[in-house]
Amino acid sequence: MTDTVHTRCCIAGGGPAGMMLGYLLARAGVDVYVLEKHKNFLRDFRGDTIHPSTLELMHELGILKEFLQLPHQEVRELAGQVGGETVTIADFTHLPTHCQFLAFMPQDVFLNFIAGKGKAFPQFHLNMSAEVIDIVQDNGVVTGVRAKTSDGEREIRADLIVGADGRRSVIRDRAELQITELGAPMDVLWMRLSHHPGDPKQTFGHVEAGKIFVMLDREEYWQCAYVIPKGSADTVHEKGLAAFRQEIVRLSPFLGNRVEELRDWKDISLLTVSVDRLSQWSRPGLLCIGDAAHAMSPIGGVGINLAIQDAVAAANILAPIFLEGRPSVAELADVQRRRDFPTRATQRMQTFVQNRVLARVLSSDEPISLPWPLKLLRRWPILRRIPARIIGVGFRPEHIKTSMTREA
């Protein structure tokens, strides 16, 4: 017999979007269940960039000081190396935010923090090891989900189901929501290499003819991204791990004494890059946010920020409605209307960089010189504030409404 639970809002997915929405709704007095299919939040190579606009939300919630006591690194500038030339691309120190830096924090640390804050409210229910496998519909209205749990199958009935279960969303698949594919010319090989005393103290990317290598300083290790043409992972494997190690050393010679840490291809993860968005984020009884509504390119590391902004917008719009009744179709559509512009603008920027810059670099065998936009950034440092604003704040930052700033 299937166990049945009733709540006001059920959120599929305990990532940044789902966890933040659950916390904000519970904080506003709305009973909410968050279902996360894994037993914990620990994953290899999940995005861990916390942007200044997200840190601003923490300030508005009154939890920023506590949040910044968690393990993290602060980056105030981003630099890139093109051929033999290095240039600072973004300067975050002039942003109109309380925190003028990017914070790099393991995503499991971030999610455990938000989960802990949510648990302070009796309306917040987090179910780990609960994998959503289908939606429940009554006369065309989504009224619940079915989930596999450690105690057997469970059915959660709710006034609203929120799909926050990522770019491979079961919710959007079962709801048959239409996806617009924008495409991506590359995939990414992720790996970790140890950090040694005396290593460079900045986060940067290295671009040469046919090669793009990004290194993110995590103090204890380097998180590295080797960008490859779309679908070429098998070709890289065929050349052998030794050749791959040599290529890394050629791009970043100071790593020569540690590439042997890559002992097997199992030490290297493939991120298949996709950029897409739903034509319609909602239908009666259901709303998708975050990667389930729009998968972002890794360019700028803005995917987490967009997902959290979606959650804030959804909470701002829907929390007062929940306190009165059930969200209507039009009210669910308001969330998409609020977030559609920043989503499209960010994806337009990302696809421009992908198609006009990265694709050309990956297909080139000629020496790469510093392009004119980067020459301008080097000549006039004030221009570095523009990419910092786009990356750090985005096109439409959300803010916590006063009604949702109370503590438990």
Salt bridges, closest charged atoms under 4 A:
ASP3 OD2 - ARG154 NE 3.33
ASP31 OD1 - HIS125 NE2 2.93
GLU36 OE2 - HIS38 ND1 2.99
GLU36 OE2 - ARG43 NH2 3.23
ASP48 OD1 - ARG218 NH2 2.62
GLU56 OE2 - HIS98 ND1 3.01
GLU60 OE2 - HIS399 ND1 2.58
GLU66 OE1 - LYS117 NZ 2.70
GLU74 OE2 - HIS72 NE2 2.84
GLU74 OE1 - ARG76 NH2 3.03
GLU85 OE1 - ARG378 NH1 2.89
ASP91 OD2 - HIS94 NE2 3.55
ASP134 OD2 - ARG146 NH2 3.13
ASP134 OD1 - ARG174 NE 3.78
ASP138 OD2 - ARG157 NH1 2.77
GLU153 OE2 - ARG146 NE 3.90
GLU155 OE2 - ARG157 NE 2.89
ASP159 OD2 - ARG8 NE 2.55
ASP159 OD1 - ARG326 NH2 3.35
ASP173 OD2 - ARG174 NH1 2.60
ASP187 OD1 - LYS230 NZ 2.68
ASP199 OD2 - HIS195 ND1 3.94
ASP199 OD2 - ARG258 NH1 2.61
GLU208 OE2 - HIS206 NE2 2.98
GLU208 OE1 - ARG250 NH1 2.98
ASP217 OD1 - HIS195 NE2 3.19
GLU247 OE2 - ARG250 NH2 2.79
GLU260 OE1 - ARG245 NH1 3.77
ASP276 OD1 - ARG172 NH1 3.62
ASP291 OD2 - ARG167 NH2 3.49
ASP310 OD2 - HIS294 NE2 2.51
ASP310 OD1 - ARG339 NE 2.92
ASP334 OD1 - ARG337 NH2 2.39
ASP340 OD2 - ARG344 NE 2.78
GLU398 OE2 - ARG338 NE 2.93
GLU398 OE2 - ARG339 NH1 2.88
GLU407 OE2 - ARG27 NH2 3.61
